[in-house]
Amino acid sequence: MKDTEDYQLIRRQILQVMNEAGLQVDHTLRELQGRANPDAWARIEVYLKARPLTGSQRIRDLLSAIQPGAVELRKHTRFPVDFRSTFSGSTILEGGGTVLDLSLGGCRVESPASVQVGLVVDLRIYVPGLDWPLLIDEAAVRWVRGSTFGLAFLRLGQTEDERLRQVLKGAGANQKP
């Protein structure tokens, strides 16, 4: 029990320092050190000495090391869906797949297409009941695991943002409590 309390305490301290410094989980530990107040950084540094993390690693790595599997880093709630999708980018002419979950900030896609982290694609999500697909102008591949990958939405128009919000509202209403 004591370990869990310690983990939660250091996690809260890090999140508080991040918020005060205006940082997100994708910033590096070096950026955190540069922006954190010295007292707060000293508390974090004590924890870092016990962990093999470097300054170039992401804050996400630190939070995950504190309590693996217990850190929720998402900004937006993801809703399980089953929508057909197509996408294209600089190294892939056209790929297709299934959107497995969807949020305001991104989605998880299963596809036989080969993608790599960092690839930016335009994405079309075919939602039953909509006259035309949701059009995401730019989405970046953030992670890849086998035939599944995560996309972060970088740019979509105002109309598409409103349509996405409506789809998510419906997806949330269809979830079982």
N, C-alpha and C positions, 0 to 999 in steps of 0.2 A: 504493500500500500504506500509506503514511504517513497519508493521509486516513482510510482505513478504521480504522486503529489509533486515531487521534484521536477518530473518531466513537464507537468502542466504549468508549474511556476516559471520555468525557463522559457517555455513556449510562449506564455503570456508576455513575459518580459521582451522577448524578441519581437513579437507582433506589435507591442506598444512602441518599441524603438523604431520599427519599420514605419509605422503610421506617423510618428512624430517627424521622421526624416523624409516622408513622402515617397517611400520605396515600395516596390511590389516584389513578389517572390521570385521573379526572374532577374532581379538585380543581383550583382555579385556580393560576396562577403566583404570584398575590398570597398565596394561602394557603401555598404552598411557601416563599415568602420569609419569611412571618411565623413559620413553624415551624422552618425550617432553622437549623442553627448558623451563625453569621456567616462562619466560614472556608469552609464548604462553599458557602454562598450566593455568596460572592465568586467562587469558581471558576465557578459556573453563570452568574453575571452577565456575566463576560467573554464567554461564548458567546452570551448573549442580545443583547449589543450588536451582534453581527454578523447578527442575525436580526430580522425585523420582527414581533415578538410583543409583545402587551400583557399587563399584569398580570391582566386579566380572562379571558384565554384559558386553556384547559385544559392540564394537564401533558401530556396526550396529544398536543396540537399541538406542544409542544416536542420530545417524543420522536420524532414523525414528521418534524419539520423536520431533526433531526440526521441521520437516514438514512431518507429516504422509502421505504416499502415493506419495510423490513427490521426493523421493530419489531413484535414479537408482544405484544399487550396483553391477550390473553384470559386469564382466570383458569382456565377449564375447557376441556378438549379437546372439540372439536366433532366429531361423527360424521356422515358423510353418510347420509341416510335419504330415504325417499320415502313420507311419511305424509299422508293427508288430514287437514285441520284445519278447524275452524270457530271463529269468534271474534265477540264483540260488545262494544260499549263505549258511552260516552255519546253519541258522534256517529255511530255505525254500529250499526244494529239487528242485523244478522247478515251476516257475511262468511265466505267460504270460501276455502281455498287449499291449497297443498301445503307441508309442512315439508320443506325441502331438507337442513338439517343441524340437529343437536340436541346440547345439552350440559346439564350440571346448572344452568347459569346462564341459558340462553336458547336461542333458535333463529333460523333464517333461514326466512322464509316467502315463497312466491311466490303472488300473488293478484291478481285483477282489481279487488278492492276498493280504494278510495282511503283511505289512512290518512295521518296526519301525525305527525311526531316529537312525543313527549310524550303521545300518546293512550294511555290505560290500558284494556286489554281483559281479558275472561276468555277463556281459550283451551281448546279441546278438541282433543286429538290422538288420531286414530283409528289405533291400532297393530294390525296384523294379529296375531291370536292372543290379544288381550286381550278379555275379556268386555265391558268398557265403556271409553270413552275416558279418556286421561289428562286430568285436570282441573286447569288452572292458574288459580287464583283471580284473580290479578292479574299482568299482563305489560305492560310499557311499550314502546312503539315508540321505539327509539333512533336508527334511521337509515332512510331510504327512498331507494332507487335504482330508478326506473322502477316495475315491478310487483313488486319484491322489497323486503322490509323486515326489519330485525332486531328481535327482541323480547328484552328482559331480564326474567327471571322475578322478580317482586317478592314474591309470596306463593303458597305452595301448602301444603296440609296434609301432615302427617307420612306418612300412608298413600300419598298421591300422590308424595311425595318418594321413598319406598321403591320404588314402582312405576316411577318415572322412572329410578332407579338400575338396576333390573333390565333395563329396555329398553336403556339405554346399555351395560350389560354385554353384552347380546346383540348390539348394534350393533358394539361393539368386537371381539367374537369373530368377526363376519362380515366384518371388514375384511381386505383382502389385505395381506400383509406388504410 
